[in-house]
Amino acid sequence: MSHAEVVSREESDNGNNDLRHTHKLIKTLQASGIPEKQAEALAVAQQESLQAAFDYRDLATKGDLQETEHRIDIKLERITGEITLLKWMNGLIIGGIVALIIKTFFA
């Protein structure tokens, strides 16, 4: 597989980030004395290994995490409001019971 094929394959799979990474890896290997064809083969093998180990589609992005955090914050605010309402309702019920007890014994 030529360097151009490696480049076009990675552009379609994972975008420019993998392209820069693979290009840098190929250049680094070539600078250390490895022939271009062998450097390209090693870069392809590394990329395939990483893709097999990690399915990038299943990883959460920063945007995904922020959206989830926002949804959790909204639910937490609603739950906090409901708890506050329940506290007031319990206070009124206890106050009513105390009033009935006072009325029963002191009326």
C-alpha positions as CSV (number, residue, x, y, z in Angstrom):
1,M,0.0,0.0,0.0
2,S,1.5,3.3,-1.0
3,H,1.8,6.4,1.1
4,A,-1.0,8.0,-0.9
5,E,-3.3,5.1,-0.3
6,V,-2.6,5.2,3.4
7,V,-3.3,8.9,3.4
8,S,-6.6,8.6,1.5
9,R,-7.8,5.7,3.6
10,E,-7.2,7.5,6.8
11,E,-8.9,10.7,5.6
12,S,-12.1,8.8,4.9
13,D,-11.9,6.8,8.2
14,N,-11.0,9.2,10.9
15,G,-10.2,12.6,9.4
16,N,-7.1,14.8,9.5
17,N,-6.0,13.8,13.0
18,D,-5.1,10.3,12.0
19,L,-3.6,11.6,8.8
20,R,-1.2,13.9,10.6
21,H,-0.3,11.1,13.1
22,T,0.4,8.5,10.4
23,H,2.3,11.0,8.2
24,K,4.5,11.9,11.2
25,L,5.0,8.2,12.0
26,I,6.1,7.4,8.5
27,K,8.5,10.4,8.4
28,T,9.9,9.4,11.8
29,L,10.5,5.8,10.7
30,Q,12.1,7.0,7.4
31,A,14.4,9.4,9.3
32,S,15.6,6.5,11.4
33,G,16.6,4.6,8.2
34,I,13.5,2.4,7.5
35,P,12.6,2.4,3.8
36,E,9.4,4.2,2.7
37,K,7.5,1.0,1.8
38,Q,8.3,-0.6,5.2
39,A,7.5,2.6,7.1
40,E,4.1,2.8,5.3
41,A,3.4,-0.9,6.1
42,L,4.2,-0.3,9.8
43,A,2.0,2.8,9.9
44,V,-0.9,0.9,8.4
45,A,-0.4,-2.0,10.8
46,Q,-0.3,0.3,13.8
47,Q,-3.5,2.1,12.6
48,E,-5.3,-1.1,12.1
49,S,-4.3,-2.3,15.5
50,L,-5.5,0.9,17.1
51,Q,-8.8,0.7,15.3
52,A,-9.2,-2.9,16.4
53,A,-8.5,-2.0,20.0
54,F,-10.7,1.1,20.0
55,D,-13.9,1.8,18.2
56,Y,-13.8,5.6,18.1
57,R,-17.5,5.8,17.4
58,D,-18.2,4.5,20.9
59,L,-16.1,7.1,22.7
60,A,-17.8,10.1,24.2
61,T,-16.7,13.5,22.9
62,K,-16.3,16.6,25.0
63,G,-19.6,17.8,23.5
64,D,-21.3,14.5,24.5
65,L,-20.1,14.9,28.1
66,Q,-21.2,18.6,28.2
67,E,-24.7,17.7,26.9
68,T,-25.0,14.9,29.4
69,E,-23.9,17.2,32.2
70,H,-26.5,19.8,31.1
71,R,-29.3,17.1,31.1
72,I,-28.2,15.9,34.6
73,D,-28.2,19.5,35.9
74,I,-31.7,20.1,34.6
75,K,-33.0,16.8,36.3
76,L,-31.2,17.7,39.5
77,E,-32.8,21.1,39.6
78,R,-36.2,19.5,39.1
79,I,-35.6,16.9,41.9
80,T,-34.3,19.7,44.2
81,G,-37.5,21.6,43.6
82,E,-39.7,18.5,44.3
83,I,-37.8,17.9,47.6
84,T,-38.3,21.5,48.7
85,L,-42.1,21.1,47.9
86,L,-42.2,17.9,49.9
87,K,-40.5,19.5,52.9
88,W,-43.1,22.3,52.9
89,M,-46.0,19.8,52.5
90,N,-44.6,17.7,55.4
91,G,-44.3,20.9,57.5
92,L,-47.9,21.8,56.8
93,I,-49.1,18.3,57.6
94,I,-47.2,18.2,60.9
95,G,-48.5,21.7,61.7
96,G,-52.1,20.5,61.0
97,I,-51.6,17.4,63.2
98,V,-50.2,19.5,66.0
99,A,-53.1,21.9,65.7
100,L,-55.6,19.0,65.9
101,I,-53.9,17.5,68.9
102,I,-53.9,20.9,70.7
103,K,-57.6,21.4,69.8
104,T,-58.5,18.0,71.0
105,F,-56.8,18.3,74.4
106,F,-57.3,22.0,75.1
107,A,-60.7,22.7,73.7
